[in-house]
């Protein structure tokens, strides 16, 4: 069992390629061999801190660009028939209405790369920031919304219908991110605490996750997974409420045991998206990070809720601070948000 409190330590990663003595210095995204980090796919850099993201076909949209609807992230599940199923947040009227108009749509594609075609609304408002996961013979969507602030809905068919799971001890998990441990236990990262369950109905608290970030950034939107060596990871959206050019985007937490967590010194990715036509584009913010896995259990695509506004302007405000990039996503006249998808290098 995990302890009631989980301390997260800043892990000082040495930049030199020959500096490693343990796998921790490889961000647990690789192994330290002969004093050098040998990174797992799809990580790179001397200390395996950077996601190796490939160019994406312009505009990089999995959903929400054409037709133009506001969408804010989701993840992909491949079904038994070989169809790729995207469960994403869609917000009629714009992202400013996410707290009361957000719904979860089901969209499909013949390839994981998409683009995805909407099939139906599977969860009506309020349902936001969905993460789908296959548990046994069920497909379950964890999301915020519902009477307790967060909810689980499951179905036996990717098309639904999805029905709520009557839970005990689950409510109040902000931005839930589930992962099933090899022993069958479902662990759930929230902002910022951990819960666990054996049956999806009865949940118990594991403890708070305390992040001590000397850069004083804000952390949210956890995405949890356990790798093939049994190491624990969380990918997150990280941001600041300062004026442009200040603009943090992402963060990575890692642990050998789910107890003692470390903060990688580099952001896994920034706000620049590269396209296959050779062009690049800056985004005001890339949030709701989620990885989608291939048949070999490796992350193959990264999705984000994306705000393509650039440069950040006076309409983007954080309180009295103007030109605050993180809030361009809800700025009047600037809400062109969609779900971005990018391929990861596979070898």
N, C-alpha and C positions, 0 to 999 in steps of 0.2 A: 504494500500500500504506500501511496505517496504521503508525505507529511502534511500537516495542516497549513503550513506556510512554505512558499517556495521563493527563495531568494534568487534574484538574477544579478549576476556579477558582470561588470564590464570586462570583456576579455581583450587584453591588449595584444593585437595581432601584429607580429613583426613583419615588415614588408619584404625583407630579403627572402629569396626563394630557398636559400639553404638554412633558414633559421629554425625550422621546426624540429622539435624533439618528441612531441606527442601529437596524436590526432586532433587534439583540441586546437592546436595551432593551425590546423587545416579546416577549422570551423565545423568539424565533423561531417564535412561534405567531401571527404577524401581521407586518405591514410598517409601518415608520415613515413616515408621510405628513404633511407639513406640521407636523411636530413632535408629532403624535399617533399613537398605535398604532391601526391598523385590524386588528382581530383576525380570524383565521380561525375558521370554524365548527369546533368548538363551544367556543371559548375566550372569556373575557371578563375584565374589570377594566382599569384604565388601562394596565397593562403585559402584558395577555393571559396572566396567570398562573393564572387560575381556570377549571376546567372548568365549563361551563354545564350543570348537571345538572337535568333536569326531575323533577317529582314522579312517583313510581312507584305502581302499583296495590298496595295493601296485600296481603300482607306484603312484596312486592318480591322474592319468591323465584323464581329461575329453576329451582332444583332443591334438594331436601333439606328443604323445610318441610312439605309434605303430598304423599306420606307422609313422616313424620318419620324421616329418615335423616341421618347426619352427612355433609355435603358441604363441600368447601373450595376452591371456585373452578374456573374453566374458561373456555373461549372457544368462539365460535360460528362455524361455517362453513356457508355456503349452497351446496347442491349443484345439479347441472344440472337437477334436477327441481323446484327451487324449495323444497325442504325445508330447514329450518334444523336443523343438527346441533350439539348441545352435547356437548363432551367434557370431563367434569368428574371431579374426585377424589371418591370415596366411601370412607368409612372405617367398616366394620362395628365396632360397639363404642365408637365415639367417637374424637375427634381425638387423644387421648393415644396411640392405637395407629397413628398415621400412618406411623411409621417401619418397620412390618412388616405392616400389614394393608391399606394403601391400595391401591385399584384404580381404574382409569379406566372410567367408564361412558359409554355412548352414549345420548343422549336426543334426542328430536326435537320439533319444533313447526312449525305452519303459519306462525307469525310469529316475527320475531326477538325480540320482547318476551317470548315464552313465555306460560304456563309450559311446561316441557318434560316429556315423558313418557319414562321409562326404557325402552329397547329391549333392551339387553344390556350385559354386561361385556365390553369389548374388550381390556383389558389387566389381567391378574391381578397380585396382589401380587408384588414390591413396585413400584408405579408411582404416582407422586405429582406434584402440580403440573403437569398436562399443559398444553401449548400446541400446538394443531393448526394446520397451515399447508398450503396447497396448493402443490405444487412440480411443475410440468409436469402429467402425468396422474396424479400420486400425491397422496394425502392422508397427511401424516406427522405423528406426534405426538412431540414432544420432551418428555421428563419426567425426573425424578429417580427413582432406583431401578435395579435390575439389578445385574449383577456388578461393574460399574465405577463405580457411583454415579450414572450418568446414561445415557440410552439414547434411540435414535430407532427408532420402529416405523412402517412405512408400509403402505398398502393402496391398491388401485385402486378400491375401493368404500367409501362412507362407513360401511357396516355391517361392514367388515372382510372377511376376517381381516387383522389387522395383524401383520406379520412384522418382526423386528429387522433393522436395517441393520448390517452388519459394518463397523465403523468403525476408523480408525487415528488416534489423537491426540485423540479426542473425550471419553473418560471423565473424570469428575471435574468436569464443568461443573455447578455447583450452581444449580438453578432456571433451566434454559436457556430463553432467549427468542429465537427465530429471526426473521429478516426477510430477504427476498430483495431484494437491490439491483437496480435496473433493468438493470445489466450482467450479471445472472445469478448473481453471487456470493451465497451465503447467509452472512450475518453472524449471529453468535450472542453475545448478551450473557449472561454468567454473573455470579455474585456473587463477586468483582467483577473480571472479566477479559473480554476479547473474543477470539473465535475466528472463523475463516472457512473456507469450503469451496466448491469448484466442483462437487462431485459427491455430497455427503453422506457419502461414505466416507472421504475423506482430509481431515483437519482440521489446520490450523496455528494456532499462537497468534499473535494480533495484539498483545497486551500486557495489562498490568494496568490497571485503572481505579482511580485513587486519588481518594477523595472526602475533601475537607477541609471539614468542616462545623463552623463555629464554635459551633453549638448542641449539638455532641457527641451528635447523634442516631445511631441505628443504622439502616443502610440495607440492604434486602434485596428480593427478589422483583422483579428488573428486568423491564420489558416494553419491548421495543425496536421503534422504527419509523423510517422515513425519509419525510419529507413530500414534497409535490408540488414544492417548491422545492429539494429535495435536502438539507434540513437534517435532522440526526439528533436523536432524542429518546429518553429513557428515563423511563417512569413507574415509580415504586417504592413499596413499603411502607416507611414511616419510623416508628420507634418509640423510646420511652425506657423505661428500667427504673426509673422513679420512681413514687411513690405518686400516686394520684388527688388533685388534678385534672390533674396532668401527663399528657398523652395526645396525642402526635403520631400522624399517620395516613398522610400521603402526601408524596411529593416528586417533583420534575421536574428532569431534567438535559437540557441542550440543547447542540448543537454545530453549527457551520457546515460542518465538514469531517470529523467523526468522530475528530479528533485532540485538539482543545482543547475541553474541556467546561466548562459553567457550571452552577451550582446556582441555581435560582430562589429568591427570598427568601420566597415565600409557598407554602403547601401548596395543591396543586390542588383538594383537597376535604378536609373534616373528617369528624367522626364522626356528624353529624346527617343523617338520612335523612328526606326529606319525601314524604308520600303524597298521592295524588290526592284523598283525603277531607279534606285540610286538616290532618291530624295530622302530627306529627313524632316521631321517636324517636332517641335517642342509642344508639350501638353502642359496645361496649368496644373493638373493633378491626375494621378493614376491611383485609384483606390480599390477596395474590395479584392485584393489579390487572391487568386485561386489557381491551383495547378490541376491539370487533367492528365490522367495516367494512361499509358499504353498497355498492351497485353503483357509486356515484360515487367510491369510494375514500376516503370520509370516515368518521370514527369515529361510530357511531350509538348504541352501547350500551357501558356500563361494567359489568363484572362484578367481584365481589370474593368472597373467602371472608369471611364475616361472623359475628361473635359478638354476638348481640343482648342480652347481659347489660348491665344498667345499673340502679343505679350499680355501679361496680367495688367489690368487697367483699373481706373478709378471706380468702376462698377463692382469690382471684387473687393469686398470689405470684410475685415475681422474686427468688429466693434468700431473703434475710431481709426483703425489702420486701413488705409487704402492700398490698392495694388497688392492685395493679399491673395496669392495664387490659389490657396486651398479652397477658397470660397467663390471662385469664378464659376464653379459648377452650378450654383444656385443664383447667380447674379442675373438681374433682369436684362433681357435681351441677349444674354450670353449662354443660355442653356441649350447647348447642342450635344448633350451628353449621350454616349452610346457605350455598348460593351465591346471593348477592344480584345482581340485575340492575336497572340504572337507565337510562332513556333520556337521551340528550344532545340539546341544542337544535340543530336543523338549519337555522335561519335566522330 
